[in-house]
Amino acid sequence: MTELFDEDGRVYPVTVIKTGAVIVTQLKNKEKDGYESVQVGFGEKKTKKTNKPMKGHLKDLGSFRYLKEFKMDSKQYAEMKIGAKIDQSIFAPGDMVSVSSTSKGKGFQGVVKRHGFHGGPRSHGQKHSEREAGSIGTAGFQRVFKNKRMAGRMGGDRVTVKNLKIIQIDAENNQLLIRGAVPGTRGTLVEIKG
């Protein structure tokens, strides 16, 4: 993240996202697959070897690190062709977008940090229960119900942040500057939808 000033001197907190060309690798249709969607490839594969089924699937398009599929309506689907490039030029400054990514992992956390529990009282004979969860169920059922909010691993979930504004597009360096924070660490694959 960084800061960006406009002409009036207002400062905006922005996240700089490195973009690249996304190439259409497959078009799925209702007759063959039962739904309409577009499969796209992004990023270069680090390993030199690509297995034969993937080579046959991608043909002469190259090898990609990521393959993702997006459902589309009939109008958008009709405009797509295999091998077509989609880059940051589809966005314009001022567009509102939603950004999805995998959030940062925070490790094993207690109930206060993970779920916002306030803990037990600090007095009246309570010795070490400041950050404890308290009771976890009833006596009659002899078990703990599923989805009970307890301590455990926090983060590492798919998170979508909606209504983020594109402040600037840097076509030379293939960068998008989006106002606000975006989930994930550096190097995380980010999905931007208009």
C-alpha positions, 0 to 999 in steps of 0.5 A: 500500500501507498499514498496518492495525491490528487490535483486538489491535494487530497490524499488517498490510501491505495493498493498497487496491484501488478496486472498482466494479460489474461488469455482466454483458454477455453469457452464452455457452452450449454450444449456440451457443458450445460452452462456458459463460462470462460476459462482464462490463464494467467502467469508464467509457469515456473517449471519447464515441464507441462504434462501432455493432457495440459499441452493438448488442452492449451494447444499453442497458447503457452503454459500458465501458472493459474487457470480460472473459470468465470461464468458469464451472461450470453452477451459477454460470452458472445464477444469472447474468442479463444486466444483473446487477451484481456488486460487492465484496459477494460477498467477506467479510473473511477470504476467501482470494483470488487476484489477477492483473494485469500486473506493473511493467515494468523495462526491459532487464535483464541476466542477473544481475537477470533470471534470478539468474545469479551471473556469472563469477569475480572473479580468475584472469585474468577482467577484465570478466566479473562480470555476464556470461552466459557461454557460450550454446550448443554449437559443433556446432549452430551456433545458439542454442537457443530460450528460452535465458535471456539479457538482455532486457526484464523485467516487463510479464507477467501475474502471479497471486498466490494465497492473499491474505487480505481484511482489510477491505471499505470499502463506502462508498468501494468499496475492498477492503483485501487483505493483502500486495502485488499486482502492477502499478502504480497504475491497473492493472486487477486481477482478483480471484478467490475 
